[in-house]
Amino acid sequence: MSDLNVKQTHTISDLAREFGITTRTIRFYEEAGMITPERDGQTRIYTDQDRVKLKLILRGKRLGFSLAESRELIEMYDPSSDNTHQLNALQRKINERREALKQQLADIEIMQKELDDAEARCQAAMAALNR
């Protein structure tokens, strides 16, 4: 049998090291049903498919997607199609996330202005007391 037909597997420690996360994090995603490793007794055996799913989950997290949103996108994947449905859904979620971040930025800018104004009033009051 050639090496191309051999299924690549990974241990939980391998994946934790590769992605810079804890084994507890991986077990959390397993408990959430996001990845489903095979078992050999107590030992978890992760496939390349599990590895890819973990990579996508972590990418979704970095983009600010909820676990439910990541799950939805991952479950849409169909290797037998062009995945247009999945890509359109991802594009919508990216746009929604971008809009939410714009709103957060606007809120932060307003808060910074309010803090600046409060600080200026405080400094003016202290200067008046020191006259």
N, CA, C and O atoms as a printed pandas DataFrame, in Angstrom:
     atom_number atom_name residue_name chain_id  residue_number  x_coord  y_coord  z_coord
0              1         N          MET        A               1    0.859   -1.183    0.000
1              2        CA          MET        A               1    0.000    0.000    0.000
2              3         C          MET        A               1    0.891    1.226    0.000
3              4         O          MET        A               1    1.865    1.282    0.750
4              5         N          SER        A               2    0.573    2.208   -0.829
5              6        CA          SER        A               2    1.414    3.406   -0.911
6              7         C          SER        A               2    1.120    4.346    0.240
7              8         O          SER        A               2    0.077    4.251    0.889
8              9         N          ASP        A               3    2.053    5.255    0.487
9             10        CA          ASP        A               3    1.887    6.238    1.559
10            11         C          ASP        A               3    0.704    7.164    1.304
11            12         O          ASP        A               3    0.152    7.737    2.243
12            13         N          LEU        A               4    0.310    7.316    0.041
13            14        CA          LEU        A               4   -0.816    8.201   -0.280
14            15         C          LEU        A               4   -2.133    7.632    0.235
15            16         O          LEU        A               4   -3.077    8.381    0.486
16            17         N          ASN        A               5   -2.202    6.312    0.395
17            18        CA          ASN        A               5   -3.431    5.684    0.859
18            19         C          ASN        A               5   -3.494    5.579    2.378
19            20         O          ASN        A               5   -4.524    5.189    2.928
20            21         N          VAL        A               6   -2.409    5.920    3.058
21            22        CA          VAL        A               6   -2.371    5.838    4.508
22            23         C          VAL        A               6   -3.015    7.094    5.082
23            24         O          VAL        A               6   -2.659    8.219    4.732
24            25         N          LYS        A               7   -3.965    6.868    5.967
25            26        CA          LYS        A               7   -4.688    7.974    6.589
26            27         C          LYS        A               7   -3.803    8.619    7.657
27            28         O          LYS        A               7   -3.304    7.936    8.551
28            29         N          GLN        A               8   -3.612    9.926    7.559
29            30        CA          GLN        A               8   -2.794   10.656    8.536
30            31         C          GLN        A               8   -3.612   10.856    9.811
31            32         O          GLN        A               8   -4.767   11.278    9.762
32            33         N          THR        A               9   -2.999   10.547   10.945
33            34        CA          THR        A               9   -3.678   10.760   12.216
34            35         C          THR        A               9   -2.805   11.624   13.116
35            36         O          THR        A               9   -1.600   11.761   12.907
36            37         N          HIS        A              10   -3.455   12.204   14.125
37            38        CA          HIS        A              10   -2.791   13.124   15.037
38            39         C          HIS        A              10   -3.249   12.831   16.458
39            40         O          HIS        A              10   -4.377   12.391   16.680
40            41         N          THR        A              11   -2.375   13.077   17.405
41            42        CA          THR        A              11   -2.768   12.972   18.805
42            43         C          THR        A              11   -3.267   14.329   19.262
43            44         O          THR        A              11   -3.054   15.339   18.591
44            45         N          ILE        A              12   -3.923   14.345   20.393
45            46        CA          ILE        A              12   -4.414   15.610   20.953
46            47         C          ILE        A              12   -3.238   16.537   21.268
47            48         O          ILE        A              12   -3.337   17.754   21.107
48            49         N          SER        A              13   -2.130   15.954   21.717
49            50        CA          SER        A              13   -0.945   16.763   22.019
50            51         C          SER        A              13   -0.351   17.365   20.756
51            52         O          SER        A              13    0.094   18.513   20.758
52            53         N          ASP        A              14   -0.344   16.580   19.665
53            54        CA          ASP        A              14    0.165   17.101   18.389
54            55         C          ASP        A              14   -0.631   18.338   17.966
55            56         O          ASP        A              14   -0.058   19.364   17.601
56            57         N          LEU        A              15   -1.957   18.222   18.023
57            58        CA          LEU        A              15   -2.810   19.332   17.583
58            59         C          LEU        A              15   -2.675   20.531   18.514
59            60         O          LEU        A              15   -2.631   21.671   18.053
60            61         N          ALA        A              16   -2.611   20.286   19.806
61            62        CA          ALA        A              16   -2.462   21.386   20.764
62            63         C          ALA        A              16   -1.171   22.148   20.488
63            64         O          ALA        A              16   -1.148   23.378   20.490
64            65         N          ARG        A              17   -0.110   21.404   20.254
65            66        CA          ARG        A              17    1.190   22.030   19.976
66            67         C          ARG        A              17    1.146   22.800   18.657
67            68         O          ARG        A              17    1.613   23.937   18.582
68            69         N          GLU        A              18    0.583   22.178   17.616
69            70        CA          GLU        A              18    0.527   22.816   16.295
70            71         C          GLU        A              18   -0.240   24.134   16.318
71            72         O          GLU        A              18    0.180   25.111   15.698
72            73         N          PHE        A              19   -1.364   24.162   17.034
73            74        CA          PHE        A              19   -2.221   25.345   17.015
74            75         C          PHE        A              19   -2.012   26.271   18.204
75            76         O          PHE        A              19   -2.657   27.315   18.301
76            77         N          GLY        A              20   -1.114   25.894   19.109
77            78        CA          GLY        A              20   -0.827   26.755   20.255
78            79         C          GLY        A              20   -2.001   26.893   21.204
79            80         O          GLY        A              20   -2.247   27.972   21.744
80            81         N          ILE        A              21   -2.728   25.798   21.408
81            82        CA          ILE        A              21   -3.876   25.801   22.309
82            83         C          ILE        A              21   -3.697   24.667   23.312
83            84         O          ILE        A              21   -2.782   23.853   23.184
84            85         N          THR        A              22   -4.563   24.622   24.293
85            86        CA          THR        A              22   -4.465   23.562   25.294
86            87         C          THR        A              22   -5.249   22.335   24.843
87            88         O          THR        A              22   -6.134   22.417   23.991
88            89         N          THR        A              23   -4.904   21.209   25.429
89            90        CA          THR        A              23   -5.669   19.995   25.146
90            91         C          THR        A              23   -7.094   20.151   25.657
91            92         O          THR        A              23   -8.023   19.572   25.095
92            93         N          ARG        A              24   -7.271   20.927   26.717
93            94        CA          ARG        A              24   -8.613   21.187   27.251
94            95         C          ARG        A              24   -9.473   21.902   26.216
95            96         O          ARG        A              24  -10.664   21.614   26.090
96            97         N          THR        A              25   -8.876   22.833   25.474
97            98        CA          THR        A              25   -9.610   23.542   24.421
98            99         C          THR        A              25  -10.092   22.554   23.367
99           100         O          THR        A              25  -11.236   22.622   22.919
100          101         N          ILE        A              26   -9.222   21.643   22.977
101          102        CA          ILE        A              26   -9.609   20.649   21.970
102          103         C          ILE        A              26  -10.728   19.765   22.507
103          104         O          ILE        A              26  -11.677   19.459   21.785
104          105         N          ARG        A              27  -10.626   19.352   23.769
105          106        CA          ARG        A              27  -11.689   18.536   24.364
106          107         C          ARG        A              27  -13.006   19.311   24.424
107          108         O          ARG        A              27  -14.078   18.727   24.267
108          109         N          PHE        A              28  -12.927   20.626   24.651
109          110        CA          PHE        A              28  -14.128   21.461   24.660
110          111         C          PHE        A              28  -14.824   21.396   23.294
111          112         O          PHE        A              28  -16.039   21.214   23.221
112          113         N          TYR        A              29  -14.052   21.545   22.222
113          114        CA          TYR        A              29  -14.643   21.484   20.880
114          115         C          TYR        A              29  -15.184   20.091   20.588
115          116         O          TYR        A              29  -16.166   19.941   19.860
116          117         N          GLU        A              30  -14.549   19.083   21.150
117          118        CA          GLU        A              30  -15.054   17.720   21.000
118          119         C          GLU        A              30  -16.385   17.574   21.738
119          120         O          GLU        A              30  -17.343   17.020   21.198
120          121         N          GLU        A              31  -16.440   18.076   22.978
121          122        CA          GLU        A              31  -17.685   18.005   23.758
122          123         C          GLU        A              31  -18.813   18.774   23.089
123          124         O          GLU        A              31  -19.982   18.409   23.215
124          125         N          ALA        A              32  -18.462   19.841   22.376
125          126        CA          ALA        A              32  -19.461   20.636   21.665
126          127         C          ALA        A              32  -19.893   19.971   20.357
127          128         O          ALA        A              32  -20.775   20.476   19.663
128          129         N          GLY        A              33  -19.273   18.839   20.023
129          130        CA          GLY        A              33  -19.644   18.111   18.809
130          131         C          GLY        A              33  -19.041   18.676   17.542
131          132         O          GLY        A              33  -19.452   18.315   16.439
132          133         N          MET        A              34  -18.064   19.565   17.690
133          134        CA          MET        A              34  -17.448   20.193   16.519
134          135         C          MET        A              34  -16.429   19.272   15.839
135          136         O          MET        A              34  -16.284   19.294   14.617
136          137         N          ILE        A              35  -15.742   18.484   16.620
137          138        CA          ILE        A              35  -14.814   17.492   16.083
138          139         C          ILE        A              35  -15.113   16.158   16.756
139          140         O          ILE        A              35  -15.521   16.109   17.916
140          141         N          THR        A              36  -14.907   15.103   16.026
141          142        CA          THR        A              36  -15.264   13.782   16.549
142          143         C          THR        A              36  -14.126   12.795   16.299
143          144         O          THR        A              36  -14.148   12.050   15.319
144          145         N          PRO        A              37  -13.141   12.791   17.180
145          146        CA          PRO        A              37  -12.024   11.872   16.985
146          147         C          PRO        A              37  -12.449   10.421   17.203
147          148         O          PRO        A              37  -13.405   10.122   17.918
148          149         N          GLU        A              38  -11.701    9.545   16.561
149          150        CA          GLU        A              38  -11.897    8.124   16.817
150          151         C          GLU        A              38  -11.253    7.826   18.163
151          152         O          GLU        A              38  -10.506    8.642   18.703
152          153         N          ARG        A              39  -11.551    6.646   18.696
153          154        CA          ARG        A              39  -10.984    6.264   19.991
154          155         C          ARG        A              39  -10.292    4.923   19.865
155          156         O          ARG        A              39  -10.735    4.022   19.153
156          157         N          ASP        A              40   -9.192    4.830   20.584
157          158        CA          ASP        A              40   -8.516    3.553   20.783
158          159         C          ASP        A              40   -8.375    3.421   22.290
159          160         O          ASP        A              40   -7.367    3.827   22.868
160          161         N          GLY        A              41   -9.394    2.851   22.921
161          162        CA          GLY        A              41   -9.451    2.854   24.379
162          163         C          GLY        A              41   -9.708    4.279   24.845
163          164         O          GLY        A              41  -10.702    4.898   24.465
164          165         N          GLN        A              42   -8.810    4.791   25.664
165          166        CA          GLN        A              42   -8.924    6.169   26.164
166          167         C          GLN        A              42   -8.232    7.178   25.242
167          168         O          GLN        A              42   -8.379    8.387   25.419
168          169         N          THR        A              43   -7.494    6.687   24.279
169          170        CA          THR        A              43   -6.713    7.558   23.399
170          171         C          THR        A              43   -7.570    8.112   22.269
171          172         O          THR        A              43   -8.262    7.366   21.576
172          173         N          ARG        A              44   -7.516    9.422   22.092
173          174        CA          ARG        A              44   -8.218   10.069   20.988
174          175         C          ARG        A              44   -7.306   10.023   19.762
175          176         O          ARG        A              44   -6.107   10.285   19.853
176          177         N          ILE        A              45   -7.893    9.688   18.626
177          178        CA          ILE        A              45   -7.148    9.651   17.376
178          179         C          ILE        A              45   -7.841   10.615   16.414
179          180         O          ILE        A              45   -8.972   10.385   15.986
180          181         N          TYR        A              46   -7.135   11.695   16.087
181          182        CA          TYR        A              46   -7.696   12.741   15.235
182          183         C          TYR        A              46   -7.249   12.539   13.796
183          184         O          TYR        A              46   -6.080   12.256   13.534
184          185         N          THR        A              47   -8.179   12.684   12.873
185          186        CA          THR        A              47   -7.883   12.551   11.446
186          187         C          THR        A              47   -7.511   13.915   10.872
187          188         O          THR        A              47   -7.606   14.937   11.552
188          189         N          ASP        A              48   -7.087   13.912    9.610
189          190        CA          ASP        A              48   -6.823   15.181    8.939
190          191         C          ASP        A              48   -8.092   16.023    8.861
191          192         O          ASP        A              48   -8.030   17.251    8.928
192          193         N          GLN        A              49   -9.239   15.369    8.720
193          194        CA          GLN        A              49  -10.509   16.099    8.682
194          195         C          GLN        A              49  -10.762   16.810   10.018
195          196         O          GLN        A              49  -11.213   17.956   10.034
196          197         N          ASP        A              50  -10.476   16.139   11.128
197          198        CA          ASP        A              50  -10.602   16.777   12.445
198          199         C          ASP        A              50   -9.652   17.966   12.547
199          200         O          ASP        A              50  -10.015   19.021   13.068
200          201         N          ARG        A              51   -8.435   17.783   12.045
201          202        CA          ARG        A              51   -7.426   18.849   12.077
202          203         C          ARG        A              51   -7.915   20.075   11.300
203          204         O          ARG        A              51   -7.786   21.206   11.768
204          205         N          VAL        A              52   -8.475   19.842   10.113
205          206        CA          VAL        A              52   -8.988   20.945    9.293
206          207         C          VAL        A              52  -10.154   21.637   10.003
207          208         O          VAL        A              52  -10.236   22.865   10.013
208          209         N          LYS        A              53  -11.046   20.856   10.589
209          210        CA          LYS        A              53  -12.181   21.451   11.319
210          211         C          LYS        A              53  -11.676   22.309   12.477
211          212         O          LYS        A              53  -12.177   23.409   12.705
212          213         N          LEU        A              54  -10.687   21.804   13.204
213          214        CA          LEU        A              54  -10.117   22.575   14.309
214          215         C          LEU        A              54   -9.513   23.877   13.803
215          216         O          LEU        A              54   -9.688   24.931   14.415
216          217         N          LYS        A              55   -8.810   23.799   12.697
217          218        CA          LYS        A              55   -8.213   25.000   12.092
218          219         C          LYS        A              55   -9.306   26.014   11.732
219          220         O          LYS        A              55   -9.142   27.211   11.967
220          221         N          LEU        A              56  -10.406   25.541   11.169
221          222        CA          LEU        A              56  -11.514   26.430   10.795
222          223         C          LEU        A              56  -12.203   27.020   12.019
223          224         O          LEU        A              56  -12.584   28.190   12.017
224          225         N          ILE        A              57  -12.361   26.215   13.061
225          226        CA          ILE        A              57  -12.961   26.713   14.304
226          227         C          ILE        A              57  -12.120   27.850   14.872
227          228         O          ILE        A              57  -12.649   28.892   15.261
228          229         N          LEU        A              58  -10.811   27.642   14.917
229          230        CA          LEU        A              58   -9.913   28.659   15.477
230          231         C          LEU        A              58   -9.872   29.908   14.597
231          232         O          LEU        A              58   -9.773   31.025   15.107
232          233         N          ARG        A              59   -9.947   29.725   13.289
233          234        CA          ARG        A              59   -9.994   30.880   12.382
234          235         C          ARG        A              59  -11.284   31.660   12.614
235          236         O          ARG        A              59  -11.268   32.889   12.668
236          237         N          GLY        A              60  -12.398   30.949   12.751
237          238        CA          GLY        A              60  -13.679   31.608   13.035
238          239         C          GLY        A              60  -13.622   32.383   14.335
239          240         O          GLY        A              60  -14.145   33.493   14.431
240          241         N          LYS        A              61  -12.986   31.793   15.336
241          242        CA          LYS        A              61  -12.846   32.475   16.627
242          243         C          LYS        A              61  -12.057   33.771   16.474
243          244         O          LYS        A              61  -12.436   34.805   17.024
244          245         N          ARG        A              62  -10.949   33.709   15.716
245          246        CA          ARG        A              62  -10.140   34.919   15.492
246          247         C          ARG        A              62  -10.931   36.003   14.756
247          248         O          ARG        A              62  -10.712   37.195   14.970
248          249         N          LEU        A              63  -11.852   35.578   13.890
249          250        CA          LEU        A              63  -12.680   36.531   13.145
250          251         C          LEU        A              63  -13.855   37.047   13.967
251          252         O          LEU        A              63  -14.591   37.929   13.525
252          253         N          GLY        A              64  -14.026   36.490   15.169
253          254        CA          GLY        A              64  -15.096   36.949   16.043
254          255         C          GLY        A              64  -16.394   36.189   15.875
255          256         O          GLY        A              64  -17.430   36.623   16.380
256          257         N          PHE        A              65  -16.365   35.058   15.176
257          258        CA          PHE        A              65  -17.576   34.273   15.001
258          259         C          PHE        A              65  -17.849   33.475   16.263
259          260         O          PHE        A              65  -16.926   33.039   16.951
260          261         N          SER        A              66  -19.125   33.289   16.556
261          262        CA          SER        A              66  -19.503   32.431   17.676
262          263         C          SER        A              66  -19.253   30.975   17.287
263          264         O          SER        A              66  -19.059   30.654   16.115
264          265         N          LEU        A              67  -19.260   30.121   18.274
265          266        CA          LEU        A              67  -19.093   28.696   18.007
266          267         C          LEU        A              67  -20.235   28.193   17.128
267          268         O          LEU        A              67  -20.021   27.363   16.244
268          269         N          ALA        A              68  -21.435   28.686   17.367
269          270        CA          ALA        A              68  -22.597   28.282   16.560
270          271         C          ALA        A              68  -22.423   28.719   15.102
271          272         O          ALA        A              68  -22.760   27.973   14.182
272          273         N          GLU        A              69  -21.897   29.923   14.898
273          274        CA          GLU        A              69  -21.672   30.394   13.530
274          275         C          GLU        A              69  -20.614   29.548   12.830
275          276         O          GLU        A              69  -20.772   29.186   11.664
276          277         N          SER        A              70  -19.545   29.237   13.540
277          278        CA          SER        A              70  -18.501   28.386   12.957
278          279         C          SER        A              70  -19.063   27.012   12.625
279          280         O          SER        A              70  -18.793   26.460   11.559
280          281         N          ARG        A              71  -19.846   26.466   13.546
281          282        CA          ARG        A              71  -20.449   25.146   13.313
282          283         C          ARG        A              71  -21.304   25.181   12.047
283          284         O          ARG        A              71  -21.216   24.291   11.201
284          285         N          GLU        A              72  -22.129   26.218   11.929
285          286        CA          GLU        A              72  -23.015   26.344   10.771
286          287         C          GLU        A              72  -22.213   26.363    9.469
287          288         O          GLU        A              72  -22.569   25.684    8.506
288          289         N          LEU        A              73  -21.143   27.134    9.447
289          290        CA          LEU        A              73  -20.323   27.231    8.237
290          291         C          LEU        A              73  -19.618   25.917    7.927
291          292         O          LEU        A              73  -19.561   25.499    6.770
292          293         N          ILE        A              74  -19.087   25.271    8.942
293          294        CA          ILE        A              74  -18.370   24.003    8.736
294          295         C          ILE        A              74  -19.332   22.919    8.246
295          296         O          ILE        A              74  -18.985   22.120    7.376
296          297         N          GLU        A              75  -20.529   22.898    8.805
297          298        CA          GLU        A              75  -21.507   21.885    8.407
298          299         C          GLU        A              75  -22.002   22.079    6.974
299          300         O          GLU        A              75  -22.511   21.136    6.368
300          301         N          MET        A              76  -21.861   23.277    6.429
301          302        CA          MET        A              76  -22.277   23.536    5.051
302          303         C          MET        A              76  -21.304   22.954    4.032
303          304         O          MET        A              76  -21.649   22.792    2.862
304          305         N          TYR        A              77  -20.090   22.640    4.473
305          306        CA          TYR        A              77  -19.078   22.158    3.543
306          307         C          TYR        A              77  -19.512   20.849    2.913
307          308         O          TYR        A              77  -19.930   19.920    3.604
308          309         N          ASP        A              78  -19.409   20.788    1.599
309          310        CA          ASP        A              78  -19.751   19.580    0.850
310          311         C          ASP        A              78  -18.687   19.371   -0.216
311          312         O          ASP        A              78  -18.666   20.087   -1.217
312          313         N          PRO        A              79  -17.801   18.395   -0.013
313          314        CA          PRO        A              79  -16.718   18.199   -0.969
314          315         C          PRO        A              79  -17.189   17.844   -2.379
315          316         O          PRO        A              79  -16.412   17.932   -3.329
316          317         N          SER        A              80  -18.451   17.444   -2.523
317          318        CA          SER        A              80  -18.952   17.080   -3.846
318          319         C          SER        A              80  -19.578   18.264   -4.596
319          320         O          SER        A              80  -20.074   18.102   -5.711
320          321         N          SER        A              81  -19.555   19.458   -3.978
321          322        CA          SER        A              81  -20.143   20.636   -4.634
322          323         C          SER        A              81  -19.110   21.748   -4.733
323          324         O          SER        A              81  -17.976   21.603   -4.275
324          325         N          ASP        A              82  -19.514   22.855   -5.337
325          326        CA          ASP        A              82  -18.603   24.007   -5.439
326          327         C          ASP        A              82  -18.666   24.879   -4.187
327          328         O          ASP        A              82  -17.947   25.873   -4.090
328          329         N          ASN        A              83  -19.514   24.520   -3.234
329          330        CA          ASN        A              83  -19.649   25.193   -1.936
330          331         C          ASN        A              83  -20.049   26.665   -2.049
331          332         O          ASN        A              83  -19.717   27.472   -1.180
332          333         N          THR        A              84  -20.750   27.003   -3.106
333          334        CA          THR        A              84  -21.230   28.374   -3.272
334          335         C          THR        A              84  -22.089   28.799   -2.089
335          336         O          THR        A              84  -21.973   29.924   -1.604
336          337         N          HIS        A              85  -22.945   27.905   -1.631
337          338        CA          HIS        A              85  -23.828   28.206   -0.490
338          339         C          HIS        A              85  -22.996   28.555    0.742
339          340         O          HIS        A              85  -23.277   29.535    1.432
340          341         N          GLN        A              86  -21.980   27.754    1.010
341          342        CA          GLN        A              86  -21.106   27.985    2.161
342          343         C          GLN        A              86  -20.349   29.306    2.004
343          344         O          GLN        A              86  -20.252   30.084    2.954
344          345         N          LEU        A              87  -19.817   29.556    0.815
345          346        CA          LEU        A              87  -19.052   30.782    0.586
346          347         C          LEU        A              87  -19.934   32.023    0.699
347          348         O          LEU        A              87  -19.500   33.047    1.225
348          349         N          ASN        A              88  -21.167   31.936    0.209
349          350        CA          ASN        A              88  -22.095   33.067    0.348
350          351         C          ASN        A              88  -22.424   33.326    1.816
351          352         O          ASN        A              88  -22.485   34.475    2.254
352          353         N          ALA        A              89  -22.635   32.254    2.568
353          354        CA          ALA        A              89  -22.919   32.399    3.999
354          355         C          ALA        A              89  -21.723   33.009    4.719
355          356         O          ALA        A              89  -21.892   33.873    5.579
356          357         N          LEU        A              90  -20.521   32.567    4.376
357          358        CA          LEU        A              90  -19.312   33.127    4.979
358          359         C          LEU        A              90  -19.195   34.614    4.650
359          360         O          LEU        A              90  -18.866   35.420    5.520
360          361         N          GLN        A              91  -19.462   34.971    3.411
361          362        CA          GLN        A              91  -19.393   36.379    3.018
362          363         C          GLN        A              91  -20.396   37.218    3.814
363          364         O          GLN        A              91  -20.071   38.327    4.240
364          365         N          ARG        A              92  -21.609   36.701    4.019
365          366        CA          ARG        A              92  -22.612   37.422    4.812
366          367         C          ARG        A              92  -22.123   37.607    6.248
367          368         O          ARG        A              92  -22.252   38.690    6.817
368          369         N          LYS        A              93  -21.569   36.559    6.821
369          370        CA          LYS        A              93  -21.085   36.644    8.204
370          371         C          LYS        A              93  -19.909   37.612    8.319
371          372         O          LYS        A              93  -19.800   38.342    9.304
372          373         N          ILE        A              94  -19.051   37.621    7.338
373          374        CA          ILE        A              94  -17.934   38.578    7.332
374          375         C          ILE        A              94  -18.477   39.997    7.296
375          376         O          ILE        A              94  -18.017   40.856    8.048
376          377         N          ASN        A              95  -19.439   40.247    6.440
377          378        CA          ASN        A              95  -20.029   41.588    6.344
378          379         C          ASN        A              95  -20.724   41.983    7.643
379          380         O          ASN        A              95  -20.612   43.126    8.088
380          381         N          GLU        A              96  -21.445   41.034    8.254
381          382        CA          GLU        A              96  -22.101   41.320    9.534
382          383         C          GLU        A              96  -21.066   41.643   10.608
383          384         O          GLU        A              96  -21.250   42.575   11.391
384          385         N          ARG        A              97  -19.994   40.884   10.643
385          386        CA          ARG        A              97  -18.937   41.102   11.642
386          387         C          ARG        A              97  -18.272   42.454   11.417
387          388         O          ARG        A              97  -17.992   43.184   12.368
388          389         N          ARG        A              98  -18.024   42.780   10.160
389          390        CA          ARG        A              98  -17.402   44.062    9.826
390          391         C          ARG        A              98  -18.299   45.225   10.282
391          392         O          ARG        A              98  -17.803   46.205   10.839
392          393         N          GLU        A              99  -19.600   45.121   10.051
393          394        CA          GLU        A              99  -20.534   46.166   10.475
394          395         C          GLU        A              99  -20.571   46.288   11.988
395          396         O          GLU        A              99  -20.618   47.396   12.523
396          397         N          ALA        A             100  -20.552   45.159   12.678
397          398        CA          ALA        A             100  -20.548   45.183   14.150
398          399         C          ALA        A             100  -19.275   45.856   14.659
399          400         O          ALA        A             100  -19.323   46.630   15.615
400          401         N          LEU        A             101  -18.146   45.566   14.030
401          402        CA          LEU        A             101  -16.885   46.193   14.443
402          403         C          LEU        A             101  -16.893   47.696   14.180
403          404         O          LEU        A             101  -16.373   48.472   14.983
404          405         N          LYS        A             102  -17.482   48.109   13.057
405          406        CA          LYS        A             102  -17.596   49.548   12.774
406          407         C          LYS        A             102  -18.418   50.241   13.859
407          408         O          LYS        A             102  -18.074   51.336   14.304
408          409         N          GLN        A             103  -19.509   49.595   14.281
409          410        CA          GLN        A             103  -20.346   50.174   15.333
410          411         C          GLN        A             103  -19.585   50.238   16.654
411          412         O          GLN        A             103  -19.666   51.233   17.375
412          413         N          GLN        A             104  -18.849   49.177   16.968
413          414        CA          GLN        A             104  -18.044   49.174   18.195
414          415         C          GLN        A             104  -17.002   50.283   18.158
415          416         O          GLN        A             104  -16.768   50.954   19.163
416          417         N          LEU        A             105  -16.379   50.475   17.006
417          418        CA          LEU        A             105  -15.378   51.533   16.873
418          419         C          LEU        A             105  -16.017   52.907   17.076
419          420         O          LEU        A             105  -15.446   53.763   17.752
420          421         N          ALA        A             106  -17.187   53.117   16.499
421          422        CA          ALA        A             106  -17.891   54.388   16.685
422          423         C          ALA        A             106  -18.240   54.587   18.156
423          424         O          ALA        A             106  -18.106   55.693   18.681
424          425         N          ASP        A             107  -18.685   53.527   18.822
425          426        CA          ASP        A             107  -19.014   53.607   20.246
426          427         C          ASP        A             107  -17.773   53.937   21.070
427          428         O          ASP        A             107  -17.847   54.730   22.008
428          429         N          ILE        A             108  -16.644   53.340   20.730
429          430        CA          ILE        A             108  -15.386   53.614   21.445
430          431         C          ILE        A             108  -14.966   55.063   21.247
431          432         O          ILE        A             108  -14.524   55.714   22.194
432          433         N          GLU        A             109  -15.099   55.574   20.031
433          434        CA          GLU        A             109  -14.729   56.965   19.760
434          435         C          GLU        A             109  -15.597   57.929   20.563
435          436         O          GLU        A             109  -15.099   58.933   21.071
436          437         N          ILE        A             110  -16.882   57.633   20.681
437          438        CA          ILE        A             110  -17.789   58.463   21.491
438          439         C          ILE        A             110  -17.369   58.408   22.956
439          440         O          ILE        A             110  -17.325   59.435   23.633
440          441         N          MET        A             111  -17.063   57.214   23.440
441          442        CA          MET        A             111  -16.653   57.061   24.828
442          443         C          MET        A             111  -15.337   57.807   25.098
443          444         O          MET        A             111  -15.183   58.437   26.145
444          445         N          GLN        A             112  -14.399   57.733   24.160
445          446        CA          GLN        A             112  -13.132   58.462   24.329
446          447         C          GLN        A             112  -13.379   59.964   24.408
447          448         O          GLN        A             112  -12.755   60.651   25.217
448          449         N          LYS        A             113  -14.273   60.475   23.586
449          450        CA          LYS        A             113  -14.610   61.907   23.608
450          451         C          LYS        A             113  -15.238   62.272   24.949
451          452         O          LYS        A             113  -14.905   63.305   25.528
452          453         N          GLU        A             114  -16.141   61.431   25.444
453          454        CA          GLU        A             114  -16.774   61.691   26.737
454          455         C          GLU        A             114  -15.746   61.654   27.864
455          456         O          GLU        A             114  -15.819   62.463   28.789
456          457         N          LEU        A             115  -14.792   60.729   27.800
457          458        CA          LEU        A             115  -13.733   60.667   28.804
458          459         C          LEU        A             115  -12.848   61.913   28.740
459          460         O          LEU        A             115  -12.478   62.476   29.770
460          461         N          ASP        A             116  -12.514   62.336   27.514
461          462        CA          ASP        A             116  -11.716   63.559   27.354
462          463         C          ASP        A             116  -12.435   64.765   27.948
463          464         O          ASP        A             116  -11.822   65.582   28.634
464          465         N          ASP        A             117  -13.740   64.876   27.681
465          466        CA          ASP        A             117  -14.532   65.991   28.219
466          467         C          ASP        A             117  -14.587   65.934   29.747
467          468         O          ASP        A             117  -14.437   66.962   30.408
468          469         N          ALA        A             118  -14.798   64.758   30.307
469          470        CA          ALA        A             118  -14.858   64.612   31.767
470          471         C          ALA        A             118  -13.513   64.947   32.391
471          472         O          ALA        A             118  -13.451   65.582   33.444
472          473         N          GLU        A             119  -12.435   64.521   31.738
473          474        CA          GLU        A             119  -11.098   64.821   32.260
474          475         C          GLU        A             119  -10.825   66.322   32.214
475          476         O          GLU        A             119  -10.255   66.880   33.151
476          477         N          ALA        A             120  -11.230   66.974   31.130
477          478        CA          ALA        A             120  -11.027   68.424   31.009
478          479         C          ALA        A             120  -11.810   69.165   32.100
479          480         O          ALA        A             120  -11.290   70.108   32.696
480          481         N          ARG        A             121  -13.047   68.750   32.365
481          482        CA          ARG        A             121  -13.842   69.389   33.425
482          483         C          ARG        A             121  -13.191   69.169   34.787
483          484         O          ARG        A             121  -13.154   70.074   35.621
484          485         N          CYS        A             122  -12.677   67.957   35.005
485          486        CA          CYS        A             122  -12.012   67.634   36.266
486          487         C          CYS        A             122  -10.767   68.498   36.443
487          488         O          CYS        A             122  -10.543   69.041   37.525
488          489         N          GLN        A             123   -9.964   68.630   35.405
489          490        CA          GLN        A             123   -8.738   69.455   35.476
490          491         C          GLN        A             123   -9.074   70.920   35.702
491          492         O          GLN        A             123   -8.381   71.610   36.450
492          493         N          ALA        A             124  -10.141   71.401   35.056
493          494        CA          ALA        A             124  -10.563   72.786   35.232
494          495         C          ALA        A             124  -11.022   73.029   36.669
495          496         O          ALA        A             124  -10.722   74.065   37.262
496          497         N          ALA        A             125  -11.750   72.064   37.215
497          498        CA          ALA        A             125  -12.220   72.193   38.595
498          499         C          ALA        A             125  -11.052   72.200   39.564
499          500         O          ALA        A             125  -11.046   72.966   40.528
500          501         N          MET        A             126  -10.048   71.340   39.309
501          502        CA          MET        A             126   -8.872   71.295   40.193
502          503         C          MET        A             126   -8.061   72.577   40.056
503          504         O          MET        A             126   -7.510   73.064   41.043
504          505         N          ALA        A             127   -7.980   73.124   38.861
505          506        CA          ALA        A             127   -7.235   74.366   38.662
506          507         C          ALA        A             127   -7.928   75.515   39.386
507          508         O          ALA        A             127   -7.264   76.382   39.955
508          509         N          ALA        A             128   -9.266   75.525   39.367
509          510        CA          ALA        A             128  -10.013   76.567   40.051
510          511         C          ALA        A             128   -9.804   76.484   41.571
511          512         O          ALA        A             128   -9.741   77.509   42.250
512          513         N          LEU        A             129   -9.697   75.269   42.092
513          514        CA          LEU        A             129   -9.470   75.088   43.531
514          515         C          LEU        A             129   -8.077   75.529   43.948
515          516         O          LEU        A             129   -7.885   75.939   45.092
516          517         N          ASN        A             130   -7.120   75.459   43.068
517          518        CA          ASN        A             130   -5.722   75.788   43.372
518          519         C          ASN        A             130   -5.402   77.275   43.152
519          520         O          ASN        A             130   -4.255   77.688   43.319
520          521         N          ARG        A             131   -6.378   78.055   42.791
521          522        CA          ARG        A             131   -6.118   79.485   42.573
522          523         C          ARG        A             131   -6.061   80.228   43.854
523          524         O          ARG        A             131   -5.851   81.441   43.856
